[in-house]
Amino acid sequence: MSALVLALAAGAVVGLALSALGGGGSVLAVPALIYLLGFTPAAATTASLIIVTATSITALYTHARAGAVRWRAGALFAAAGLLPAAAAGAAADRLPQPVLTAAFAAVAALAAVRMLRPGPADSGPADSGPAVGDRAVAVRPVKVAGTGAGLGALTGLLGVGGGFLTVPALVTVAAFEMRAAVGTSLLVIAANSLASLATRGATTAGVDWALIAPFTGAAILGAWDGKRLAARVGGTRLKRTFAILLLAVAAFMLVDAVA
């Protein structure tokens, strides 16, 4: 199978997951870039940030049109993560490749476990409008900012959007219902990814655009259909499917890192 076909197929899956679940797709982008398209771990994390940024902005637009984005709370989460994302992005280039791969495998496994285990994000409060989340953020600004900073560092270091952590964080820390958490997480992901990319000028120059462009294009197209897929198949079933796939990917990457 040609590299172009693999890039298109992987991009479509990433876009669908990111839009449907608010996270998870970007965790699949890095291993797809490494093992399907031959990128090094460092180049894959940089390329993933490009893909995640473009796809998140597209998905954010579709969720914003449906009124599912809480801009004030999302801006606070995002602002808190900008500096950590930039600093971690600069540090990522200095990490040995096996360490970067092993760290990513651990995060992928964590994402899979989080998706398989029912939690607040699966049974969040009913949507009662933007005021609920905004009031919770106003009451707990330090906790919200701390959580946002941690998510930004994760995005910068490993090239993942962190939506699988952002969504439950918005539900538990900011008292969002699931629909608003998924939509708002895309704002946080896009901002953190852009901040990390700003510090990766050297590695961005070495990205293979002949593969990244179609990968990103397919991801953007997939993002348009993500919400419809989630409504048709059901969020729980989608989460379980992606979680099993992530566990397999994490195990493979961990074996590869220590081999």
Secondary structure, 3 states (H helix, E strand, C coil): CCHHHHHHHHHHHHHHHHHHHCCCHHHHHHHHHHHHCCCCHHHHHHHHHHHHHHHHHHHHHHHHHCCCCCHHHHHHHHHHHHHHHHHHHHHHCCCCHHHHHHHHHHHHHHHHHHHHCCCHHHCCCCCCCHHHHHHHHHHCHHHHHHHHHHHHHHHHHHCCCCHHHHHHHHHHHCCCCHHHHHHHHHHHHHHHHHHHHHCCHHHHHCCCHHHHHHHHHHHHHHHHHHHHHHHHHCHHHHHHHHHHHHHHHHHHHHHHHHC
